[in-house]
Amino acid sequence: MSDLIQGENATFYVAIMDGSTPLSVGVSGTTIDIYHFNGGFINDVSSGAMTQQNSPFNNIWYYNYNIPNNADVTTYNIVYNSLFSGNVIQATETFNVLPAASVFPTPIGGGTISVSGSVIDASGTGIVGASVVVTSGNNTYGAASTSVSGLFTVMLNAGQYLFSYFANGYFPNSSLQSIPSGTTWNIGPIVLQLDNQGAITISDTFVYQTPELQIIPLPNLKVTLTPQDSITGDPPAAVAYTDMSGTWVMNANAGLYVLAVQGEYWNPTTSKNDRYNYTYNIEVNPVWSGTGISGTSSPFNFQYLDTSKYNYIG
């Protein structure tokens, strides 16, 4: 059972398996139902259509759900339904919704103002897939990815926040924004400058393998690349976030780096959110096809797939 927060964007995963064998072909109609009780039965999601992951994770389906800011603080039930060769497959799990104030005990709180903006390049073209992270002090209050037009929206309350922007192939940027009271606010376009210094594209995919050999992608992990000879205070060479399949992509020059990976992931073995916080020494080289970080020696059953142009060196 996991603990989620009022106003949180949650992603629920289900893997279709026959024992330890993943099933993808012949599976259809995978849906999700979410319900809870508060003086009676309340149906939060009815037969929500789930999205199938791309190969090699196409036995995994996911559903994005925004927990309302005023959601009841109680236990919620999930029922997954699917069809395989005409037979109904069903699985269940539960999660708790906690009040936002119990996690973010600051005067800013909640999230009732729709704050929108855009991330563009120097020519004014929107950057698709840019990451936007909203913080205040040590707390994170929102995160979003830009649309095909470079647009994003986060829900906040009135207050002062630091907006940080990251996109593959661009230098990161940040802006301090004061959000006034109201219902909507636009912070205007943010320009990211193209990073022409990173001549080599590197990538990887992070997943978690359960003891039952179920493969779980790890989205929304922050990946930071720092030269090994950098000193405290130097900016990173590149920053990226893993997508829904657990894949990240960034540009870098040839050399020795520290690769830091941080974030939370849902651990189906322990039925809770676990923290991922690891650093690796890597070497980037344009002539390699890439062996990456070995899945056999990776910690806690983590696997690293589809590496390109870098080698793990300890």
C-alpha positions in Angstrom: 0.0 0.0 0.0 1.4 3.4 -1.0 0.9 6.8 0.5 -0.1 9.5 -2.0 -0.9 13.2 -1.4 -3.9 15.5 -2.2 -3.1 17.2 -5.5 -0.4 14.7 -6.5 -0.1 13.3 -10.1 0.1 9.5 -9.7 0.9 6.8 -12.3 -0.4 3.3 -11.7 1.2 0.3 -13.4 0.0 -3.2 -13.9 2.0 -6.0 -15.6 0.1 -8.8 -17.4 1.9 -12.1 -16.5 1.3 -15.8 -16.9 3.3 -16.9 -13.9 6.7 -15.5 -14.6 6.1 -15.1 -18.4 5.1 -11.6 -19.6 2.0 -11.4 -21.8 1.6 -8.8 -24.4 0.1 -10.4 -27.6 -3.6 -11.2 -27.2 -4.1 -8.8 -24.3 -6.8 -6.2 -24.8 -9.3 -3.9 -22.9 -7.0 -3.2 -20.0 -8.9 -0.7 -17.7 -8.7 0.7 -14.2 -11.4 1.3 -11.6 -10.6 3.5 -8.5 -13.1 3.8 -5.7 -13.4 4.6 -1.9 -15.9 4.8 0.8 -17.0 8.0 2.7 -20.5 7.5 4.1 -21.1 5.3 1.0 -19.5 4.0 -2.2 -17.7 6.7 -4.3 -16.5 5.8 -7.8 -13.5 7.9 -8.6 -12.5 6.3 -11.9 -14.8 4.0 -13.9 -13.3 1.8 -16.6 -10.4 4.2 -17.2 -8.5 3.1 -20.4 -4.9 2.2 -19.6 -2.0 2.8 -22.0 0.3 0.0 -23.1 4.1 0.5 -22.8 6.2 0.2 -25.9 8.4 -2.9 -26.5 10.2 -4.4 -24.6 7.9 -3.5 -21.8 4.6 -4.0 -23.7 3.2 -6.4 -21.1 3.0 -3.3 -18.8 0.1 -0.9 -18.9 -0.2 2.4 -17.0 -2.7 5.1 -16.1 -2.1 8.7 -15.1 -4.4 10.0 -12.3 -4.4 13.4 -10.7 -5.6 13.1 -7.1 -8.0 16.1 -6.5 -6.7 18.8 -4.1 -9.9 18.1 -2.0 -9.7 14.3 -2.2 -11.0 12.4 0.9 -8.2 11.4 3.2 -8.8 7.7 3.4 -7.9 4.4 1.7 -8.7 3.9 -2.0 -9.1 0.7 -3.9 -7.9 -0.1 -7.4 -9.2 -2.9 -9.6 -7.3 -3.7 -12.9 -9.3 -5.5 -15.6 -8.0 -7.0 -18.8 -8.8 -9.7 -21.4 -6.4 -12.4 -22.6 -7.6 -14.8 -25.2 -11.2 -14.1 -24.2 -10.5 -14.7 -20.5 -11.0 -12.0 -17.8 -7.8 -11.1 -15.8 -8.2 -9.1 -12.7 -5.8 -7.7 -10.0 -6.3 -5.3 -7.1 -4.3 -3.0 -4.9 -4.9 -0.1 -2.5 -3.4 3.3 -1.7 -3.8 6.0 1.0 -4.4 9.6 0.3 -2.8 11.9 2.9 -3.5 15.7 3.4 -1.1 17.9 1.5 -0.2 19.8 4.7 1.2 16.6 6.2 3.9 16.4 3.6 4.4 20.1 2.8 3.9 21.9 6.2 4.4 25.4 4.9 2.2 28.4 4.5 2.2 27.9 0.7 0.2 24.7 0.9 -2.6 23.4 -1.5 -2.6 24.3 -5.1 -5.7 26.1 -6.5 -4.1 28.5 -9.0 -3.5 27.3 -12.6 -0.1 28.6 -13.4 0.9 28.3 -17.1 3.9 29.2 -19.2 6.0 28.1 -22.1 9.6 27.0 -22.8 11.0 28.1 -26.1 14.4 28.2 -27.9 16.2 31.3 -29.1 14.1 31.4 -32.3 10.8 31.4 -30.4 9.9 27.8 -31.2 8.4 25.7 -28.3 10.6 23.0 -26.9 8.7 19.7 -26.5 9.4 17.5 -23.5 11.2 20.1 -21.4 11.0 19.4 -17.7 9.7 22.1 -15.4 10.2 21.7 -11.6 8.7 24.1 -9.0 10.3 24.4 -5.6 10.3 26.6 -2.5 13.0 26.0 0.1 13.6 22.3 0.3 10.1 21.4 -0.9 8.9 20.5 -4.4 5.4 21.8 -5.2 5.0 20.9 -8.8 6.5 19.3 -11.9 5.4 19.1 -15.5 6.7 18.3 -19.0 6.0 20.7 -21.9 3.6 19.8 -24.7 4.4 19.7 -28.4 4.0 23.5 -28.4 6.3 24.0 -25.4 3.4 24.7 -23.0 3.1 23.6 -19.4 0.7 24.0 -16.5 1.1 23.4 -12.7 -1.3 24.0 -9.8 0.0 26.2 -7.0 -1.1 28.5 -4.3 -0.1 32.1 -3.9 3.5 32.5 -2.9 7.1 32.7 -4.2 8.6 29.8 -6.1 11.7 28.8 -8.0 10.9 27.5 -11.4 13.7 25.3 -12.9 13.7 24.3 -16.6 15.7 21.4 -18.2 15.7 20.1 -21.8 18.0 17.7 -23.6 20.5 19.6 -25.7 19.9 23.0 -24.0 21.5 24.8 -21.0 19.2 24.7 -18.0 17.5 27.9 -16.8 15.6 29.0 -13.7 13.4 32.0 -12.7 12.0 33.2 -9.3 8.3 33.8 -9.6 5.8 35.4 -7.3 2.3 34.0 -7.8 -0.5 36.3 -6.8 -3.9 35.2 -5.5 -6.5 34.3 -8.1 -7.5 31.4 -10.3 -5.0 31.6 -13.2 -1.5 33.1 -13.8 0.8 33.2 -16.8 4.5 33.6 -16.2 5.4 34.1 -19.9 7.9 32.3 -22.1 11.2 31.0 -20.8 14.1 30.8 -23.3 16.6 27.9 -23.2 19.9 28.4 -25.1 21.1 25.6 -27.3 24.1 23.7 -25.8 26.4 23.1 -28.7 29.2 21.8 -26.5 27.7 18.3 -26.0 28.6 16.6 -29.3 27.8 13.1 -28.1 24.3 11.9 -27.4 24.1 9.4 -24.5 21.1 7.5 -23.2 19.9 4.8 -21.0 16.7 3.1 -19.6 16.3 2.4 -15.9 13.9 -0.3 -14.8 13.3 -2.4 -11.7 13.0 -6.1 -11.8 11.0 -7.8 -9.0 11.8 -11.2 -7.6 9.0 -12.5 -9.8 10.9 -11.1 -12.9 8.3 -8.4 -13.4 9.9 -5.4 -15.2 8.9 -1.9 -13.9 10.0 1.2 -15.7 11.3 4.1 -13.5 9.9 7.4 -14.7 10.7 10.9 -13.3 14.2 10.1 -12.1 16.6 13.1 -12.2 19.8 12.3 -14.0 22.7 14.7 -13.5 26.0 14.5 -15.4 29.0 16.2 -13.7 32.7 16.2 -14.9 34.9 14.2 -12.5 37.3 17.2 -12.3 34.7 19.7 -11.4 34.8 21.6 -8.1 32.0 22.4 -5.7 29.7 25.0 -7.2 30.4 24.2 -10.8 27.2 23.7 -12.9 26.5 20.1 -14.2 27.4 19.2 -17.8 23.8 18.1 -18.4 20.5 17.3 -16.6 17.7 15.0 -17.8 14.6 13.2 -16.4 13.5 9.7 -17.3 10.3 9.4 -19.3 7.4 7.0 -18.8 9.5 4.1 -20.1 12.4 5.0 -17.8 14.5 6.4 -20.6 16.7 9.5 -20.5 18.7 11.2 -23.2 21.4 14.0 -22.9 24.3 15.4 -24.8 27.9 15.5 -23.5 31.5 15.8 -24.7 33.9 12.9 -24.5 35.4 12.5 -21.0 35.1 11.2 -17.5 31.9 12.0 -15.5 29.9 11.3 -12.4 26.4 10.2 -13.3 24.0 10.9 -10.4 20.5 9.4 -10.5 17.9 10.5 -7.9 14.1 10.1 -7.4 11.3 7.9 -6.0 9.8 4.8 -7.5 7.0 2.5 -6.6 8.3 -0.8 -5.3 5.7 -3.6 -5.8 7.8 -5.9 -3.6 7.5 -3.7 -0.5 4.2 -2.0 -1.7 5.6 1.5 -1.0 7.6 4.3 -2.6 11.3 3.8 -2.3 14.1 6.3 -2.8 16.6 5.9 -5.6 19.9 7.8 -5.0 23.0 6.4 -6.7 26.1 7.8 -8.4 28.2 6.1 -11.0 31.6 6.9 -12.6 31.2 6.7 -16.4 33.3 7.5 -19.5 31.8 9.0 -22.6 33.4 8.0 -25.9 31.9 8.6 -29.4 33.3 5.3 -30.8 31.4 3.0 -28.4 28.1 1.5 -29.0 27.8 1.5 -25.2 27.8 -1.3 -22.6 26.4 1.0 -19.9 25.9 -0.2 -16.4 25.8 -4.0 -16.0 22.4 -5.3 -15.1 24.0 -8.3 -13.4 26.0 -6.2 -11.0 23.5 -3.4 -10.5 22.1 -2.8 -7.0 18.7 -4.0 -5.7 17.7 -5.7 -9.0 17.9 -2.5 -11.0 18.7 -2.9 -14.7 20.2 -0.5 -17.2 19.2 -1.0 -20.8 19.7 0.6 -24.2 22.9 2.4 -23.3 24.6 4.5 -25.9 28.1 6.0 -26.2 29.1 5.5 -22.5 30.7 2.8 -20.4 30.4 2.2 -16.7 33.8 2.1 -15.1 33.1 1.6 -11.4 
